[in-house]
Amino acid sequence: EVLKKLVGDKTTFIRLGATKTIGDYVIGDSIRKQLKYTDRSLSLVVDNTERLLSMLDSGELDFAVIEGLFNKGKYGYKLLSAEPFIGICESGHPFDGQSVTVKQLQDETVIVREEGSGTRGILEHELKSLGFDLDFFARTVYISSFKLIRELVADGLGISFVYKSVVGDNSGFGTFEVESFSKTHEFNIVYLKNTNAWKYASMFFEGK
């Protein structure tokens, strides 16, 4: 910040991170709005929650937008939205359009993201609260690509758990709820305390 003022740089450069759900499916409109300002530029890193928090700690990002769990006592944060967390399956699957019990899931192949991802962390948290883990499923497959997960689920090769924004109104999927799971989870703007990072987050989301 000091160097930019000394050299008279008038361009505002925003360094943000986003988890894959948010980076790929949520913040596109905010990026488009930013790029209409000729005096602003930005760098976006899309990665899992664990990696983004590490980059925040090392000063590589101004702020991150994440859907995963994090230490709210350590970081500054503001709620962006509360998003539906749903199960997805092949269209026509017995779960399609249903509310199912956890016990009904145990014969299924579940496809989840890599360790450190927010989506996987939320699923593990929900299972743990009920006394289960990922070994509860008949088979667990780990894939880091949402695109490939969507394709495999649509082909009937497993179920998965995602935020509704990942599938939108895509009729190629069936969706379901799990009775004991929380229906929504938070998307938060996260930044280091005692910094001016919120100024950049406000610029990005509020156009100020």
C-alpha positions in Angstrom: 0.0 0.0 0.0 2.8 2.4 0.9 4.8 1.6 -2.3 1.7 2.2 -4.4 1.2 5.6 -2.9 4.9 6.5 -3.3 4.9 5.7 -7.0 1.5 7.3 -7.6 -0.1 4.2 -8.9 -3.8 5.0 -9.4 -4.8 1.4 -10.3 -6.6 -0.5 -7.6 -5.4 -4.2 -7.7 -7.6 -6.7 -5.8 -6.2 -10.1 -4.9 -8.9 -12.5 -4.0 -9.4 -16.2 -3.5 -12.5 -18.3 -3.9 -13.4 -21.8 -3.2 -14.3 -23.8 -6.3 -18.1 -23.6 -5.9 -17.9 -19.8 -5.5 -15.2 -19.2 -8.1 -16.9 -21.3 -10.8 -20.6 -20.6 -10.1 -21.1 -17.6 -7.9 -18.9 -14.5 -8.4 -18.8 -14.2 -12.2 -21.1 -11.2 -12.3 -19.0 -9.4 -9.6 -15.8 -10.0 -11.7 -17.6 -8.6 -14.8 -18.6 -5.5 -13.0 -15.1 -4.9 -11.7 -13.5 -5.2 -15.1 -15.8 -2.4 -16.4 -13.7 0.0 -14.2 -10.6 1.0 -16.2 -8.7 1.9 -13.0 -9.1 -1.6 -11.4 -7.5 -4.9 -12.0 -7.6 -8.2 -10.1 -6.1 -11.6 -9.5 -8.4 -14.5 -8.7 -7.1 -17.8 -7.2 -9.6 -20.7 -7.1 -8.6 -23.3 -4.7 -9.8 -25.3 -1.7 -10.6 -23.7 1.7 -7.4 -25.0 3.4 -5.1 -23.6 0.7 -6.9 -20.2 0.6 -6.6 -19.7 4.4 -2.9 -20.5 4.1 -2.6 -17.8 1.4 -4.4 -15.3 3.6 -2.1 -16.0 6.5 1.0 -15.4 4.3 -0.4 -12.2 2.8 -0.8 -13.5 -0.7 -4.5 -12.5 -0.8 -6.5 -9.5 0.3 -9.6 -11.7 1.1 -11.1 -15.0 0.3 -14.7 -16.1 -0.3 -15.2 -19.5 1.1 -17.9 -22.0 1.8 -16.0 -24.2 4.2 -15.6 -24.1 8.0 -12.9 -21.8 9.4 -11.8 -20.3 12.7 -14.1 -17.3 13.2 -12.1 -16.2 16.2 -8.9 -15.9 14.1 -10.2 -14.1 11.0 -12.4 -11.2 10.2 -15.4 -12.2 8.2 -18.7 -11.1 6.8 -21.6 -13.3 5.7 -22.1 -13.2 1.9 -25.1 -15.6 1.8 -26.6 -18.7 3.2 -26.8 -21.4 0.4 -28.8 -24.6 0.1 -26.6 -27.7 0.6 -28.2 -30.6 -1.3 -27.6 -34.2 -2.4 -27.5 -34.8 -6.2 -28.1 -38.1 -8.0 -29.0 -39.3 -11.5 -32.4 -38.1 -12.7 -34.9 -40.9 -11.9 -32.8 -42.3 -9.1 -34.9 -43.5 -6.1 -33.7 -40.5 -4.1 -34.7 -38.0 -6.8 -37.0 -35.4 -5.2 -37.1 -37.2 -1.9 -36.1 -36.5 1.7 -34.0 -39.5 2.9 -32.5 -40.8 6.1 -28.8 -41.1 6.7 -29.2 -44.9 6.9 -30.6 -44.9 3.3 -27.3 -43.6 2.1 -25.1 -46.5 3.2 -25.5 -48.6 0.1 -24.5 -45.7 -2.2 -21.2 -44.7 -3.9 -20.5 -41.2 -2.9 -18.2 -38.9 -4.9 -16.5 -36.2 -2.9 -13.9 -33.5 -3.4 -10.3 -33.7 -2.2 -9.3 -33.3 1.4 -9.2 -29.6 2.4 -12.2 -28.6 0.2 -15.1 -26.8 1.8 -17.8 -29.0 0.3 -16.2 -32.1 1.6 -15.6 -30.5 5.0 -19.2 -29.6 5.3 -20.3 -33.2 4.4 -17.9 -34.7 6.9 -19.1 -32.2 9.6 -22.7 -33.2 9.0 -21.8 -36.9 9.1 -19.7 -36.5 12.2 -22.5 -34.8 14.1 -24.6 -38.0 13.6 -21.7 -40.4 14.5 -20.6 -41.3 11.0 -17.8 -40.7 8.6 -17.1 -41.2 4.8 -16.4 -44.9 5.4 -20.1 -45.3 6.2 -20.8 -45.3 2.4 -20.5 -48.5 0.4 -17.8 -46.8 -1.7 -16.1 -43.4 -1.6 -14.5 -41.8 -4.7 -12.4 -38.7 -4.4 -12.3 -36.3 -7.4 -11.3 -32.6 -7.3 -13.1 -31.5 -10.4 -16.8 -30.4 -10.1 -17.2 -30.8 -13.8 -16.3 -34.5 -13.7 -18.3 -35.1 -10.5 -21.4 -33.6 -12.2 -20.8 -35.9 -15.3 -20.4 -39.0 -13.2 -23.4 -38.3 -11.1 -25.5 -37.6 -14.2 -24.4 -41.0 -15.6 -25.6 -42.8 -12.5 -22.2 -43.7 -11.2 -22.7 -42.2 -7.7 -24.2 -39.5 -5.6 -22.6 -36.4 -4.3 -23.3 -33.4 -2.1 -22.9 -29.8 -3.3 -24.3 -26.3 -3.1 -27.4 -25.8 -5.2 -25.5 -23.2 -7.3 -23.3 -26.0 -8.7 -26.3 -27.6 -10.5 -28.6 -24.6 -10.8 -31.8 -25.5 -12.7 -30.0 -28.3 -14.7 -32.7 -31.0 -15.4 -30.0 -33.6 -16.0 -29.7 -34.2 -12.2 -32.0 -35.4 -9.5 -31.8 -33.7 -6.1 -32.6 -34.8 -2.6 -32.3 -33.8 1.0 -31.0 -35.7 4.0 -33.4 -35.4 6.9 -30.8 -34.8 9.6 -28.5 -32.5 7.6 -28.5 -28.7 7.9 -30.4 -27.3 4.9 -28.1 -24.3 4.3 -24.5 -23.3 5.0 -22.7 -20.0 4.9 -20.6 -18.4 2.2 -18.3 -16.0 4.0 -15.9 -13.2 2.9 -12.8 -13.9 5.1 -9.9 -11.6 5.7 -7.1 -11.0 8.2 -8.1 -8.9 11.2 -6.5 -5.4 11.7 -5.9 -4.9 8.0 -7.7 -2.7 5.4 -8.7 -5.8 3.5 -12.4 -5.1 3.9 -11.9 -2.0 1.7 -11.1 -4.3 -1.3 -13.9 -6.7 -0.5 -16.3 -3.8 -0.4 -15.1 -2.6 -3.7 -15.5 -6.0 -5.2 -19.0 -6.8 -4.0 -20.5 -3.4 -3.5 -18.8 -1.6 -6.4 -17.6 1.1 -4.0 
